[in-house]
Amino acid sequence: MGIVFRRTVPVFRIFDLATAHAFYLGYLGCTVDWEHRYEPGMPLYTQISRDGLVLHLSEHHGDATPGSTVYLELSGVRDLHAELAGKDYPNLRPGLEEDGTGTSLTLTDPFGNRLRFHERHQDELES
């Protein structure tokens, strides 16, 4: 049968659910798939997603280190940039960055975590 990796899901540390929802749901356009607390008043662990993007957000102090970066390959980085630029989110105005391999859009969430969306140049995709 062998080893088959199915999916990688990054975990980001969050400190305030309303602030996280404003960024991840309102600004980035994700939806909540599920939420878990061991009991009322305990820290939240939740999964959010948008199309093929799946993230876990955790209020648990030991689950992740604030200020982490996740690298995300996608198609349509310019469309995502235009979509986000059209939203009323006063805390972030990201730009596009070109490098030798493609175009990147880096978003920093309210907790210092970075999502680096990268679309490779067409010639890179064919290699």
Secondary structure as GFF3:
##gff-version 3
##sequence-region A 1 127
A	DSSP	beta_strand	11	13	.	.	.	ID=ss1
A	DSSP	alpha_helix	17	21	.	.	.	ID=ss2
A	DSSP	pi_helix	22	27	.	.	.	ID=ss3
A	DSSP	beta_strand	31	36	.	.	.	ID=ss4
A	DSSP	beta_strand	45	50	.	.	.	ID=ss5
A	DSSP	beta_strand	53	58	.	.	.	ID=ss6
A	DSSP	beta_strand	69	73	.	.	.	ID=ss7
A	DSSP	alpha_helix	77	85	.	.	.	ID=ss8
A	DSSP	beta_strand	96	98	.	.	.	ID=ss9
A	DSSP	beta_strand	102	108	.	.	.	ID=ss10
A	DSSP	beta_strand	114	120	.	.	.	ID=ss11
A	DSSP	alpha_helix	122	125	.	.	.	ID=ss12
###
